[in-house]
Amino acid sequence: MSKGYIYCVSTPANNDRCKVGETLAGIEHRLKGLNNTSVSENFKLDFYIIVDPNKRFNIEKLIHNDIINEGYSRFSGKEFFKCQPNDIKHIFKKYGDIYTTINNHKNINILSSKSGKIHKCEKCKKEFIKKSAYDSHSIRINPCVKDNINYDCSYCNKNYSNKYNLSVHLNICKNKKLVDDQLQIEDIKKLFEQQQKQNQEQNQELNKKVEELSNTIKILLSSGNIKI
């Protein structure tokens, strides 16, 4: 399945602003496209999120609105805002996981690990980025066998054997649900506005026909062709 991306990029040439946009082509391809324009210094990637490709325009619009609502002004280009990337990073987190490098997303945590050390279980060969996760795995009664406890997500069908992993997932799932709800509200609002416009046009057409009929009756009455 293809992915949609919402990104934040900036350039030293304009250090008082950042650009927030969307793309289907991938972050690396988009950066190349931006840097082929007439910028004096290349754009650099600050961060991005991965979204449903069919919802990327709506999510981009929601993020733009959130940025404006926090008091940051928009420049003449609709995707440029007067703020630093770190000022709006928390807004992106509402809509998905933050990525800061163009790599395979499965390896993104390994790349961002502070020590770079991987903790490996010698029994099941499972690898852990954090020592605390490795320790948690090791102190189980049967370390390499999942405990018979499942923690279910209240938003979807996923379940986890680890309560912490569930809590991380719940935050993501909750935010995705909020996004879906906001998009649904937007769709309902658009339908209502379309229906309102259609009703207004129908009323105008009806009033026009009533006026035409009224004028016709007046002409006939004044000519003596009909009597009441």
C-alpha positions as CSV (number, residue, x, y, z in Angstrom):
1,M,0.0,0.0,0.0
2,S,1.3,3.5,-0.9
3,K,2.1,6.0,1.9
4,G,1.3,9.6,2.4
5,Y,3.7,11.9,4.1
6,I,3.4,15.2,5.9
7,Y,6.8,16.9,6.3
8,C,8.5,19.8,7.9
9,V,11.6,21.2,6.2
10,S,13.7,24.4,6.6
11,T,16.6,26.2,4.9
12,P,19.3,28.4,6.5
13,A,18.5,30.9,3.7
14,N,15.2,31.6,5.6
15,N,15.9,30.7,9.2
16,D,12.8,32.5,10.4
17,R,10.4,30.1,8.8
18,C,9.7,26.4,8.0
19,K,7.7,24.7,5.3
20,V,4.9,22.2,6.1
21,G,3.6,20.2,3.2
22,E,2.4,16.8,1.9
23,T,3.7,14.3,-0.7
24,L,3.0,10.9,-2.1
25,A,6.3,10.5,-3.8
26,G,8.4,10.0,-0.7
27,I,10.5,12.4,1.4
28,E,13.8,12.0,-0.4
29,H,12.1,12.6,-3.8
30,R,10.3,15.7,-2.4
31,L,13.5,17.1,-1.0
32,K,15.2,16.7,-4.4
33,G,12.3,18.5,-6.0
34,L,12.4,21.4,-3.5
35,N,16.2,21.8,-3.9
36,N,15.9,21.9,-7.7
37,T,14.0,25.2,-7.2
38,S,15.8,28.6,-7.0
39,V,16.8,28.4,-3.3
40,S,20.2,29.8,-2.4
41,E,20.7,27.0,0.2
42,N,19.2,23.5,0.2
43,F,16.2,22.5,2.3
44,K,16.9,20.0,5.1
45,L,14.5,17.6,6.6
46,D,13.4,18.4,10.1
47,F,10.8,15.6,10.6
48,Y,7.8,14.0,9.0
49,I,4.9,11.6,9.8
50,I,3.4,8.8,7.7
51,V,-0.4,9.1,7.0
52,D,-3.2,7.4,5.0
53,P,-2.5,8.6,1.4
54,N,-6.2,9.3,0.9
55,K,-6.3,11.6,4.0
56,R,-3.1,13.5,3.5
57,F,-4.7,16.7,2.2
58,N,-7.1,16.9,5.1
59,I,-4.4,16.1,7.7
60,E,-2.1,18.7,6.2
61,K,-5.0,21.2,6.5
62,L,-5.6,20.3,10.1
63,I,-1.9,20.7,10.9
64,H,-1.8,24.1,9.1
65,N,-4.9,25.2,11.2
66,D,-3.3,24.0,14.4
67,I,-0.1,26.0,13.7
68,I,-2.1,29.2,12.9
69,N,-4.3,28.6,16.1
70,E,-1.1,28.6,18.2
71,G,-0.3,32.1,16.9
72,Y,2.2,31.5,14.1
73,S,1.6,33.5,11.0
74,R,1.6,32.1,7.5
75,F,3.8,33.6,4.8
76,S,2.6,34.3,1.2
77,G,3.3,30.7,0.2
78,K,0.5,28.7,1.8
79,E,2.9,26.1,3.3
80,F,5.4,28.5,4.9
81,F,5.0,29.5,8.6
82,K,6.9,32.0,10.8
83,C,8.2,29.5,13.4
84,Q,11.0,27.1,14.1
85,P,10.5,23.3,13.5
86,N,10.7,22.5,17.2
87,D,7.9,25.0,17.9
88,I,5.4,22.8,15.9
89,K,6.8,19.3,16.5
90,H,4.2,18.6,19.2
91,I,1.4,19.3,16.6
92,F,2.8,16.7,14.3
93,K,2.8,14.2,17.1
94,K,-1.0,14.5,17.4
95,Y,-1.3,12.9,14.0
96,G,1.3,10.2,13.9
97,D,4.8,8.9,14.8
98,I,7.7,11.4,14.2
99,Y,10.5,10.3,11.9
100,T,13.6,12.4,11.5
101,T,15.7,10.4,9.0
102,I,15.0,9.0,5.5
103,N,15.4,5.3,6.2
104,N,13.5,2.1,6.5
105,H,11.0,2.9,9.2
106,K,11.5,-0.5,10.9
107,N,15.1,0.5,11.7
108,I,14.4,4.1,12.7
109,N,14.7,3.4,16.4
110,I,18.0,1.7,16.1
111,L,19.3,4.7,14.2
112,S,18.1,7.1,16.8
113,S,19.4,5.0,19.8
114,K,21.8,7.1,21.9
115,S,24.3,4.3,22.5
116,G,23.8,2.5,19.3
117,K,24.2,-0.8,21.3
118,I,21.7,-3.6,20.6
119,H,20.9,-6.0,23.5
120,K,20.3,-9.5,22.2
121,C,18.7,-12.4,24.0
122,E,21.0,-15.5,23.6
123,K,18.1,-17.9,23.9
124,C,15.5,-16.5,21.4
125,K,17.8,-14.1,19.5
126,K,15.3,-11.3,20.0
127,E,17.0,-7.9,19.8
128,F,16.3,-4.8,22.0
129,I,17.3,-1.2,21.6
130,K,16.8,-0.3,25.2
131,K,18.5,-2.2,28.0
132,S,15.3,-1.7,30.2
133,A,13.3,-3.6,27.6
134,Y,15.9,-6.3,27.5
135,D,15.9,-6.5,31.3
136,S,12.1,-6.7,31.3
137,H,12.3,-9.6,28.8
138,S,14.9,-11.4,30.9
139,I,13.2,-11.3,34.2
140,R,10.1,-13.2,33.0
141,I,9.5,-16.7,34.4
142,N,9.9,-18.0,30.9
143,P,11.8,-15.2,29.3
144,C,11.5,-16.3,25.7
145,V,7.9,-17.4,25.9
146,K,5.1,-14.8,25.8
147,D,3.2,-14.6,29.1
148,N,-0.4,-15.7,28.9
149,I,-1.6,-12.2,29.4
150,N,-3.0,-10.1,26.6
151,Y,-3.7,-6.4,26.8
152,D,-6.2,-5.3,24.2
153,C,-6.5,-2.0,22.5
154,S,-9.9,-0.4,23.1
155,Y,-9.8,1.2,19.7
156,C,-8.8,-1.6,17.4
157,N,-8.2,-5.4,17.4
158,K,-4.5,-5.3,18.3
159,N,-3.3,-6.9,21.6
160,Y,-0.1,-6.8,23.4
161,S,1.7,-9.0,26.0
162,N,3.4,-5.9,27.5
163,K,1.4,-3.2,29.2
164,Y,3.9,-0.4,28.3
165,N,3.7,-1.3,24.6
166,L,-0.1,-1.1,24.8
167,S,0.1,2.4,26.4
168,V,2.3,3.6,23.6
169,H,0.0,2.1,21.0
170,L,-3.1,3.6,22.7
171,N,-1.8,7.1,22.4
172,I,-1.2,6.6,18.7
173,C,-4.6,4.9,18.2
174,K,-6.4,7.6,20.1
175,N,-4.8,10.4,18.1
176,K,-5.7,8.6,14.8
177,K,-9.3,8.3,16.0
178,L,-9.4,12.0,16.8
179,V,-8.1,12.7,13.3
180,D,-10.7,10.4,11.8
181,D,-13.4,12.1,13.9
182,Q,-12.2,15.6,12.8
183,L,-12.1,14.5,9.1
184,Q,-15.7,13.1,9.5
185,I,-16.8,16.4,11.0
186,E,-15.2,18.3,8.0
187,D,-17.0,16.0,5.5
188,I,-20.4,16.5,7.3
189,K,-19.8,20.3,7.3
190,K,-19.0,20.2,3.5
191,L,-22.1,18.2,2.8
192,F,-24.2,20.6,4.9
193,E,-22.8,23.6,3.1
194,Q,-23.4,22.0,-0.3
195,Q,-27.0,21.1,0.6
196,Q,-27.5,24.7,1.9
197,K,-26.2,26.1,-1.3
198,Q,-28.4,23.8,-3.4
199,N,-31.5,24.7,-1.3
200,Q,-30.6,28.4,-1.8
201,E,-30.3,28.0,-5.6
202,Q,-33.6,26.1,-5.7
203,N,-35.3,28.8,-3.7
204,Q,-34.0,31.5,-6.0
205,E,-35.2,29.6,-9.0
206,L,-38.6,29.1,-7.4
207,N,-38.9,32.8,-6.5
208,K,-38.0,33.7,-10.1
209,K,-40.7,31.5,-11.5
210,V,-43.3,32.9,-9.1
211,E,-42.3,36.4,-10.1
212,E,-42.6,35.6,-13.8
213,L,-46.0,34.0,-13.3
214,S,-47.2,37.0,-11.3
215,N,-46.0,39.4,-14.0
216,T,-47.8,37.3,-16.7
217,I,-51.1,37.4,-14.7
218,K,-50.7,41.2,-14.3
219,I,-50.2,41.7,-18.0
220,L,-53.3,39.5,-18.8
221,L,-55.4,41.4,-16.3
222,S,-54.4,44.8,-17.6
223,S,-55.1,43.7,-21.2
224,G,-58.6,42.5,-20.4
225,N,-57.9,39.1,-21.7
226,I,-58.9,37.5,-18.4
227,K,-61.3,38.6,-15.7
228,I,-61.5,37.7,-12.1
